[in-house]
Amino acid sequence: MGKLKILELTPAQRRALENGHREGASHTFRQRCQIILLKCERRTSAEVADIVGCCEMVVNNWLQRFETEGVEGLRTKPGRGRRAILDAEKDLAQVKEAIGRSRQRISVAKAELETALDRSFSTKTLERYIKNMVRAINESESVPQRNWMKRLVTARCREIMLRKHMRLMTAGSSEDQPWTISVSTTTRPPVRSPS
């Protein structure tokens, strides 16, 4: 068994790690913060690896990165991961043009784009790209979302029902007859289970 590495944190570092573990933007960053917090509880790398679901080497690598770079060293650096096949800025004009020409047949637009861009990709990739571009446009132009629209419709329906109810109340009211509300409750016979 190797030597247990003891890690001491300042209160500011502990707060930053706990905040990152609770509210971090990515799962990997939250997991890395958890690794450091577990190591501060004087656990072995093997114990931390079992809890988090990785190997000891990963725990030790992130521990070293934390010691050299701090909490910011636990974040994934830009430029990591697979490059996008369709670039959001470079290919947008060509995608719009191809989709505009064959709006109903995405496979035709895909074939045009593959020859124009000299890249091959799946129809699903093109669909994802279009969906992400539409989402970005909607967010930039403050287009109302479905939940907002749903709340608006629900509020409008309540308002209409209230007006209708008020008209019914005022149409049938007379000064000498008080309003009474009757509530009828019906009870169903108990359901017998087969014995």
Secondary structure as the mmCIF struct_conf table of DSSP 4:
data_model
#
loop_
_struct_conf.conf_type_id
_struct_conf.id
_struct_conf.beg_label_comp_id
_struct_conf.beg_label_asym_id
_struct_conf.beg_label_seq_id
_struct_conf.end_label_comp_id
_struct_conf.end_label_asym_id
_struct_conf.end_label_seq_id
HELX_LH_PP_P HELX_LH_PP_P1 LYS A 3 ILE A 6
HELX_RH_AL_P HELX_RH_AL_P1 PRO A 11 GLU A 23
BEND BEND1 ALA A 25 SER A 26
HELX_RH_AL_P HELX_RH_AL_P2 HIS A 27 CYS A 40
TURN_TY1_P TURN_TY1_P1 GLU A 41 ARG A 42
HELX_RH_AL_P HELX_RH_AL_P3 SER A 45 VAL A 52
TURN_TY1_P TURN_TY1_P2 GLY A 53 GLY A 53
BEND BEND2 CYS A 54 CYS A 54
HELX_RH_AL_P HELX_RH_AL_P4 GLU A 56 GLU A 69
HELX_RH_3T_P HELX_RH_3T_P1 VAL A 71 LEU A 74
BEND BEND3 ARG A 75 ARG A 75
HELX_LH_PP_P HELX_LH_PP_P2 THR A 76 LYS A 77
TURN_TY1_P TURN_TY1_P3 PRO A 78 GLY A 79
BEND BEND4 GLY A 81 GLY A 81
HELX_LH_PP_P HELX_LH_PP_P3 ARG A 82 ALA A 84
BEND BEND5 ILE A 85 LEU A 86
TURN_TY1_P TURN_TY1_P4 ALA A 88 LYS A 90
BEND BEND6 ASP A 91 ASP A 91
HELX_RH_AL_P HELX_RH_AL_P5 LEU A 92 ARG A 101
TURN_TY1_P TURN_TY1_P5 SER A 102 SER A 102
BEND BEND7 ARG A 103 GLN A 104
HELX_RH_AL_P HELX_RH_AL_P6 ILE A 106 LEU A 117
TURN_TY1_P TURN_TY1_P6 ASP A 118 ASP A 118
HELX_RH_AL_P HELX_RH_AL_P7 THR A 123 SER A 140
TURN_TY1_P TURN_TY1_P7 GLU A 141 SER A 142
HELX_LH_PP_P HELX_LH_PP_P4 VAL A 143 GLN A 145
HELX_RH_AL_P HELX_RH_AL_P8 ARG A 146 ALA A 171
BEND BEND8 GLY A 172 GLY A 172
STRN STRN1 SER A 174 SER A 174
TURN_TY1_P TURN_TY1_P8 GLU A 175 ASP A 176
STRN STRN2 GLN A 177 GLN A 177
HELX_LH_PP_P HELX_LH_PP_P5 ARG A 188 PRO A 194
#
